[in-house]
Amino acid sequence: MGILEGKKLLITGVLTEASIAFTVAKLAQEQGAEIVLSSFGRMMPITTKIAERLPKPAAVIELDATNPDDLAALESRIKEHLPHLDGIVHAIAFAPQTALGGNFLSTEWEDVSTAVQVSAYSLKSITMAAKPMLAKGSSVVGLTFDATVSWPVYDWMGVAKAAFESTARYLARYLGPEDIRINLISAGPLRTTAAKGIPGFSTMEDTWVERSPLEWVLSDTEPAARGIIGLLSDWFPKTTGEIVHVDGGLHSTGA
């Protein structure tokens, strides 16, 4: 039996085999979970095609985290495939190009608000939309990138991640009495589709390769995915509001 045997999960953010979310979906199935993936718009056919590469079939439902209609329909869409949920993986983030790559001082609020809504507020939106489906002892796990410091080129996405981390803490506070855990994995840089969309992101990649105490492989999504699987399991029953670093230990080192 795997550590997720019998668990029912909603996994967002599966877009390519290089994504952390894809590796989470693969490991979750291998560990005994039943999963539903979410995607939206023109990404739906891509996610559906990628889902065929998982060990077992997985349904793909429509979910745009900024669309009130999709959020209102989330419970019914999940129920078409799963009777309840034991966990959610939040692996979505987005910022317009004008909010990245050294444009911090010139970014307009409209683009900043998009980054914050998609990358931070969506954790609350999705969790609450799915809440009627969440069983006692459920676990919600999201992906962040260390927001305790400023990073070159990350700009307003860094601000959005700070809001994301704070959102997780407040959700942990308010949903803890209902035995719902909210935790985050802070991963080091990985060569995912999202990372490739950030101008100059390679500067952070170089930092990790050179400085992390443990060897950091930019193409290896499995360490971060394993962290998510662990937090989805019953092995952390009293852990919530936590940020677990899966970054080769770089967060612990000085300059």
Order of alpha helices (4+ residues) and beta strands (2+ residues): beta-alpha-beta-alpha-beta-alpha-beta-alpha-alpha-beta-alpha-beta-alpha-alpha-alpha-beta
